[in-house]
Amino acid sequence: MTTKHSSLRRLKAQADEIAATLKAIERGEVKAKDGARERPSITFGVGMDDKVLKVEMSWDTIRATSEAGISEYLLKHMREQRATVQ
């Protein structure tokens, strides 16, 4: 498991794996459980030692975003560096 203070290499590897899985599901290479692909979005959890992230992404966003872009988005959330709205 990881925390927000884990090494960037470990967090990036975890985010890369999640992003690869999402893109594979979107392409139909991996079957999603419970018909998730038929819904407009997918909700999934990222378990870490210090928190659990609940992420909801639309299939349109997954389709339009590169695997690297999804990984970077997840990495920012994992490290608590996401942009804030002011």
C-alpha positions in Angstrom: 0.0 0.0 0.0 0.9 3.6 -0.4 0.4 6.9 1.3 0.6 10.5 0.0 4.2 10.5 1.2 5.2 7.4 -0.7 7.8 7.7 -3.4 6.7 9.3 -6.6 7.8 6.1 -8.4 5.5 3.9 -6.4 2.5 6.3 -6.7 3.1 6.7 -10.4 3.2 2.9 -10.9 -0.1 2.6 -9.1 -1.7 5.4 -11.1 -0.3 4.0 -14.4 -1.8 0.6 -13.6 -5.3 2.1 -12.9 -5.1 4.2 -16.0 -4.2 1.3 -18.2 -7.1 -0.8 -16.8 -9.6 2.0 -17.4 -8.4 2.4 -21.0 -8.5 -1.3 -21.5 -12.1 -1.4 -20.2 -13.0 1.5 -22.4 -11.6 -0.3 -25.5 -13.5 -3.5 -24.6 -10.3 -5.5 -23.9 -11.2 -6.1 -20.3 -14.8 -6.9 -19.2 -16.0 -4.5 -16.5 -17.9 -6.1 -13.6 -21.6 -5.4 -13.0 -22.2 -3.8 -16.4 -20.2 -0.6 -15.6 -19.5 0.0 -19.3 -23.3 0.4 -20.0 -23.5 3.4 -17.6 -22.4 6.9 -18.5 -19.6 6.9 -15.9 -17.6 4.6 -13.7 -16.9 5.0 -10.0 -13.9 3.3 -8.5 -11.8 3.4 -5.4 -8.1 3.8 -4.9 -7.1 2.3 -1.6 -4.1 3.8 0.2 -2.8 3.3 3.8 -3.8 6.8 4.8 -7.0 7.3 2.7 -9.4 5.8 0.2 -10.1 7.9 -2.9 -13.5 7.6 -4.5 -13.2 8.7 -8.2 -16.0 9.1 -10.7 -15.1 9.5 -14.4 -17.3 9.6 -17.4 -16.6 7.2 -20.2 -16.5 10.3 -22.6 -13.6 11.7 -20.4 -11.8 8.4 -20.4 -12.2 8.1 -24.1 -10.9 11.6 -24.8 -8.0 11.5 -22.3 -4.8 9.7 -22.9 -3.6 7.0 -20.5 -0.8 9.3 -19.4 -3.4 12.1 -18.7 -5.6 9.8 -16.6 -2.5 8.6 -14.7 -1.4 12.2 -14.0 -4.9 13.1 -12.8 -4.9 10.2 -10.4 -1.4 10.9 -9.2 -2.3 14.5 -8.3 -5.2 13.2 -6.2 -3.1 10.6 -4.5 -0.5 13.2 -3.6 -3.2 15.8 -2.6 -1.9 18.2 -5.2 -5.1 18.6 -7.2 -6.1 22.1 -8.4 -8.4 24.1 -6.3 -11.2 26.3 -7.5 -11.1 29.9 -6.3 
